[in-house]
Structure formats: structure tokens, C-alpha cells
């Protein structure tokens, strides 16, 4: 998020230090799922599918950085 509101932003955006997040999760041995809480209607209907594919790729990248490929 932007550290002001609960914006439900995609990973690697906003002010979150994602490298630190991933290294911390890896350090504690986290091996569970990575889920995203997205805002319905944030993208135009014509782009919604592509946006969800992109969001999935971001979640997969996070998981890869935490527990490996």
C-alpha cells in the first residue's frame, strides 16, 4: 500500500520493501501459499483478465523468491 490507506495494491508497488518481506519469510521457513487480496472492479472489464494473469505472475514471483522455483 501507500502507508496511508489499505489500498490492496499489487506486489512490488507501493512502499512495501518486497525484497525484505521475501527474505524475512524465507528466513522463518515459510512454505505456504501466497494469496492476493485484490479490489474488484479496479480494472476496466476489457483488461480484467489480463490484470488477473499479471497478478498471478506477481504472486508466483513472490513465492519463488520465498521458497524457490
C-alpha positions as CSV (number, residue, x, y, z in Angstrom):
1,X,0.0,0.0,0.0
2,X,1.0,3.6,0.2
3,X,1.2,3.6,4.0
4,X,-1.9,5.8,4.3
5,X,-4.9,3.6,3.4
6,X,-5.5,-0.1,2.9
7,X,-5.2,0.2,-0.9
8,X,-4.9,-3.5,-1.9
9,X,-2.1,-2.7,-4.3
10,X,-0.3,-5.4,-6.4
11,X,3.0,-6.7,-5.1
12,X,6.1,-4.7,-6.0
13,X,4.1,-1.5,-6.0
14,X,3.5,1.0,-3.1
15,X,6.0,1.5,-0.3
16,X,6.4,-2.1,0.9
17,X,10.0,-3.4,0.8
18,X,9.3,-6.6,-1.1
19,X,12.9,-7.9,-1.0
20,X,12.9,-7.5,2.8
21,X,9.5,-9.2,3.0
22,X,10.6,-12.1,0.9
23,X,13.9,-12.6,2.7
24,X,12.1,-12.5,6.1
25,X,9.5,-15.0,5.0
26,X,12.3,-17.2,3.7
27,X,14.3,-16.8,6.9
28,X,11.4,-18.0,9.0
29,X,10.9,-21.0,6.8
30,X,7.5,-20.1,5.3
31,X,6.4,-22.7,2.8
32,X,2.7,-21.9,2.5
33,X,0.5,-20.3,-0.1
34,X,0.9,-16.7,-1.4
35,X,-2.5,-15.1,-1.9
36,X,-3.5,-11.6,-3.1
37,X,-6.5,-9.6,-1.9
38,X,-7.5,-7.6,-5.0
39,X,-10.1,-4.9,-5.4
40,X,-13.0,-6.0,-7.6
41,X,-13.7,-3.5,-10.4
42,X,-10.3,-1.8,-10.2
43,X,-9.6,-2.5,-13.9
44,X,-11.8,-1.9,-16.9
45,X,-13.7,-5.1,-17.9
46,X,-11.7,-5.3,-21.1
47,X,-8.5,-5.5,-19.1
48,X,-9.7,-7.6,-16.1
49,X,-8.5,-11.0,-17.5
50,X,-5.0,-9.6,-18.4
51,X,-4.8,-7.9,-15.0
52,X,-5.5,-11.2,-13.2
53,X,-2.9,-13.0,-15.3
54,X,-0.4,-10.4,-14.3
55,X,-1.4,-10.5,-10.6
56,X,-0.9,-14.3,-10.7
57,X,2.5,-13.9,-12.2
58,X,3.4,-11.4,-9.4
59,X,2.2,-13.9,-6.8
60,X,4.3,-16.6,-8.4
61,X,7.3,-14.3,-8.3
62,X,6.8,-13.7,-4.6
63,X,6.5,-17.4,-3.9
64,X,9.6,-18.1,-5.9
65,X,11.6,-15.5,-4.0
66,X,10.4,-17.0,-0.7
67,X,10.6,-20.8,-1.3
68,X,12.2,-21.2,-4.6
69,X,11.1,-22.2,-8.1
